[in-house]
Amino acid sequence: MEIKELQAHAKHIRRNIVKTVAGAKSGHPGGSLSAVEILTTIYFTQMDISNENVNSLERDRFVLSKGHVTPALYAVLAEKGLIPEKELETFRKINSDLQGHPNMNDVAAVDMSTGSLGQGISAAVGMALSNKLHGLPYHVYALLGDGELQEGQVWEAAMAAAHYHLDQLLAFVDHNGLQIDGKVVDVMNPTPIDEKFKAFGWHVQVVDGHDFEALIEACEKAKAVKGQPSVIIAKTIKGKGVSFMENQAKWHGTAPNEEQLAQALAELGE
Ligand SMILES: Cc1ncc(C[n+]2csc(CCOP(=O)(O)OP(=O)(O)O)c2C)c(N)n1
């Protein structure tokens, strides 16, 4: 797919993110907007998933380990045609399948129920190990937050992934530098993230997480690595694309009001 097409998808996905969160009057726009290019790269250039194979065990998997950024995940699934776009309007409403954290029992294209930070990457390790044991060629993608790296469980999973040589596992860290209430390095400093993953036996790349070409190239390199799990540390901007949300921790979990939504959509080209 052309980079221009990916960028157009990304813009549309960003508009759906702010609309979805505004419609629910709750949700997580900041870490959703930072992850748009990462998720678009995974779903539009890497992952083999479609309505034809969505219920099959024989396909690639994705685990949203930073499970609070469902506005981004659902917008990408809608963009890919895996859920109806109209359903985004039901986000976080009673009886909706699209709850604030993803539920694999409600949405066929959701591969793991997540939300408790640290647990998703462990599930992804299990999926990759299962593929290896069964001789299946499918990849498992996972997205973590940099604040999520403060969870001890992440490092148990990292150790296990290297121990079992899970080269079908490709993790991304959305390195936007902020978490729920401030700078990640002030709350509990996880840096140097690259050196830590290297020490745990992973193949590590650091890229601009808003640059499609860099992300795609890094995915291709990661998939060529044998005997090691891979991580792509994607440097991003929390709230990317909406000027007043960029680099502001308060937009971690705040919904825009009508006026703010209108400004955000204008900036995003609607
Ligand atoms: C185990 C656990 N503790 C606390 C939370 C509450 N929580 C939700 S998001 C968040 C901050 C996560 O920061 P980061 O991983 O950097 O996410 P991003 O900035 O990419 O949104 C926290 C503490 C949680 N979901 N799970």
Ligand as a Chemical Component Dictionary entry (heavy atoms), coordinates in Angstrom:
data_LIG
# 
_chem_comp.id                   LIG 
_chem_comp.type                 NON-POLYMER 
_chem_comp.pdbx_formal_charge   1 
_chem_comp.three_letter_code    LIG 
# 
loop_
_chem_comp_atom.comp_id 
_chem_comp_atom.atom_id 
_chem_comp_atom.alt_atom_id 
_chem_comp_atom.type_symbol 
_chem_comp_atom.charge 
_chem_comp_atom.model_Cartn_x 
_chem_comp_atom.model_Cartn_y 
_chem_comp_atom.model_Cartn_z 
_chem_comp_atom.pdbx_ordinal 
LIG C1  C1  C 0 -2.341 -2.989 36.245 1  
LIG C2  C2  C 0 -2.889 -1.622 35.926 2  
LIG N1  N1  N 0 -2.596 -0.587 36.748 3  
LIG C3  C3  C 0 -3.106 0.634  36.476 4  
LIG C4  C4  C 0 -3.921 0.838  35.399 5  
LIG C5  C5  C 0 -4.516 2.218  35.136 6  
LIG N2  N2  N 1 -3.904 2.857  33.974 7  
LIG C6  C6  C 0 -4.539 2.893  32.805 8  
LIG S1  S1  S 0 -3.640 3.621  31.606 9  
LIG C7  C7  C 0 -2.373 3.955  32.660 10 
LIG C8  C8  C 0 -1.125 4.643  32.201 11 
LIG C9  C9  C 0 -0.434 3.877  31.139 12 
LIG O1  O1  O 0 0.634  4.596  30.580 13 
LIG P1  P1  P 0 1.228  4.141  29.209 14 
LIG O2  O2  O 0 1.457  2.665  29.235 15 
LIG O3  O3  O 0 2.430  4.979  28.922 16 
LIG O4  O4  O 0 0.031  4.400  28.206 17 
LIG P2  P2  P 0 -0.157 5.540  27.082 18 
LIG O5  O5  O 0 0.579  6.773  27.529 19 
LIG O6  O6  O 0 0.461  5.010  25.841 20 
LIG O7  O7  O 0 -1.628 5.735  26.968 21 
LIG C10 C10 C 0 -2.661 3.453  33.936 22 
LIG C11 C11 C 0 -1.767 3.577  35.089 23 
LIG C12 C12 C 0 -4.206 -0.285 34.574 24 
LIG N3  N3  N 0 -4.977 -0.183 33.484 25 
LIG N4  N4  N 0 -3.662 -1.493 34.854 26 
# 
loop_
_chem_comp_bond.comp_id 
_chem_comp_bond.atom_id_1 
_chem_comp_bond.atom_id_2 
_chem_comp_bond.value_order 
_chem_comp_bond.pdbx_ordinal 
LIG C1  C2  SING 1  
LIG C2  N1  SING 2  
LIG C2  N4  DOUB 3  
LIG N1  C3  DOUB 4  
LIG C3  C4  SING 5  
LIG C4  C5  SING 6  
LIG C4  C12 DOUB 7  
LIG C5  N2  SING 8  
LIG N2  C6  DOUB 9  
LIG N2  C10 SING 10 
LIG C6  S1  SING 11 
LIG S1  C7  SING 12 
LIG C7  C8  SING 13 
LIG C7  C10 DOUB 14 
LIG C8  C9  SING 15 
LIG C9  O1  SING 16 
LIG O1  P1  SING 17 
LIG P1  O2  DOUB 18 
LIG P1  O3  SING 19 
LIG P1  O4  SING 20 
LIG O4  P2  SING 21 
LIG P2  O5  DOUB 22 
LIG P2  O6  SING 23 
LIG P2  O7  SING 24 
LIG C10 C11 SING 25 
LIG C12 N3  SING 26 
LIG C12 N4  SING 27 
# 
